[in-house]
């Protein structure tokens, strides 16, 4: 700037300053005071008016109208309830369950008002006195102990319409916005309705929204049952969910509880004596966590979700949209019994660590288990490996990446819980590759009603449902083999040799017995009790393999069964759900339910029934009644003295009981299917990949894996007085003639078909002329007739053998006669 111009400007400023000072000195003091206060106030008013205009025009965030506020509906979790009224779990995006104010303990509302808004019933959403207190005490005096000035209505506005990010004046903007919303809320709702909306909306930490969920989470009770101490604990959480968490910070939580009690006494909600008394109490939590991955019946709830969605797909919510189980607060009622479900889950958790340790012990003497190739294949198919491969990494680079340790959560089978640990991803994959899992399904035989469903040991880490998964069923299919043989006319006391045979017409198939024993002969009861493979295949072939395959499908296995001899040993693939249906036919005298049933009805949040599912009333005849009774008798022999005898001796299971073990090839799968008059229960144990299996039969047979879970569960059921509905009863009795047909030894050292009969001397002498192989061949060729007694049958067999013998003699005589005629001498 040029020097002359600078001098001129300086002179002008100096002159104006001098004139201003002269003017101010000439004014009265009162006028000067008014000017000093008025200008800042005017500027503040202009700024405030500017901010209010911004709020009202929605410049600082959406400003809901009164009509919009009147239609507020929180997203509520849908709740699942068992038949005995217990909560089983939820579906949700936000874990909230809204309840009416009458269903909330009055201690909660009293604590809330005393702590958060003592003048709640005296203002209209904005407490000017509280704001003045904040302005004087907090801002001017720097004392923050007096708390903020936000009312309950303002806090509700903050929850319903969350704040946006703000600039230097942003806090003032959002506070003004919340005041306007709070005022409108007060116009739309009564004070009680506001309290109810607030308590059903606010978060209490750990993704628990609303007082009902918080009460269940920390005290395992509904909000209506909260006592004074519990109400103070939960209201204290509202100041800072994490800081005052009673689970994570119990001492801070108790301190905050006592502050709430003091405020309640000051407010007059309780007496000083009550506050002092409760303040001395120790913190008592009953913490329970429930969500889609944690809690009871997680695998079942996963299956149920799809059924609920299918049931609601054609229904419309009152606002015109489809129903959503994650937000509409539905009430879903299922047939599960919470007590049976708890016992089933406990049984799996108690037994699986021992079984897993047995697998480890089975291979500890070997440098390498035989599934290394299968693991490497599974590793390359894993999601982690595939992601690294898509990034262009070589196999060596991928393996190097997978060998870098990192923090992760894995299921620890020793503790039975998921734990945070430092582990290499490749070791984590191997851990789950060799992890044994289990399934358990308990149903009612006559209706197919599901009472317990355990799809696995830990849903957080393994979501695969082992009730619905299909695996080879092993010897659990043998009762169907024996039932088919009975229907085809083979008698229960018709002995079958244990000898190993080769079936030329089926690619020289030659089944063996695990114990390597092939001597003697078995009745049906003995053959099934000892689970003799060669006997089962013999009966299957004699019955007709197409007939057997058809019978397996008829009784509940859904996929077509191939008519080959190995189906008699359980190469059939089926799920626990299907096998429970098969065994229901035995337990229900030859009739099975048409389907499993577990979903009874769905209600909306107000209790209006949206859809109902009738329980199956009709059953389907799949087996002759008499045959089913005999098959049940044979399976009772399994648990009374066969492969399932430990149920009696070790687990003390009493009363009518029948069942069958099943162990697949290489001990990859262990099954036990059994039933009482009231329940059909199936258990399965195995790894995700069949390549992971036990080395020895002693550790890996179903008797050592699936049966202990079954026995533990039934023992718990029988010892529970609350479950008398599932105790007792008896199987349908057999008539005297049938009992007589079953009255024979389980095992004979040789194959003397008729040795146990009191034969006449003539018949015994006739049979004595032939060796056992000839008798057996004739018995296999000539079946016993329906109304033919065993003695009559023996006499007929003797006649047939003598007739064959005479026929052979005549043939030999004719041959010698022709030789003599042609050659003039006898053949040497």
Secondary structure, DSSP 8 states (H G I E B T S, - for coil): --HHHHHHHHHHHHHHHHHHHHHHHTS-HHHHHHHHHHHHHHHHHHHHHHHHHHHHTTTTS----HHHHHT----B-EEEE-TTS-EEEEE-SS-B----GGGS-HHHHHHHHHHH-TTTTTSSS--HHHHHHIIIIIIIS---TT-----HHHHHHHHHS------TTHHHHHHHHHHHHHHHHHHHS-HHHHHHHHHTTSB-STT-BSHHHHHHHHHSS-GGG--HHHHHHHHHHTT-TTTT-TTT-HHHHHHHHHHHHHHHHHHTSS-HHHHHHHHTS---------SSSSSTTHHHHHHHHHHHHHHHTT-B-TTSSB--TTTB--EEEE---HHHHHHHHHHHHHHHHHHHHHHHHHHTTSSS-TTHHHHHHHHHHSHHHHHHHHTT--HHHHHHHHTSEEEEEEEETTTTEEEEEEEEHHHHHHHHHS-EEEEEEEE-TTT-BEEEEE--S-TTT----TTT--EE-GGGGHHHHHHHHHHTT--TTS-EE-----BGGGTTB----TT----SEE-HHHHHHTT-HHHHHHHHHHH-HHHHHHHHHHHT--S----SGGGGGT--EE-HHHHHHHHHHHHTTTEEESS-B-EEEEE-TTS-EEEE------EEE-S-HHHHHHHHHHHHHHHHHSTTTHHHHTT---SS-EEEEEE-GGG-EEEEEEE-SS-EEEEEEEESSTTS--S-HHHHSTTTTHHHHHHHHHHHHHT-GGGGGGS--------HHHHHHT-S-SEESS--TTTTS---HHHHHHHHTS-HHHHHHHHHHS---TT--HHHHHHHHHHHHHHHHHHHHHHHHHHHHHHHHHHSS---
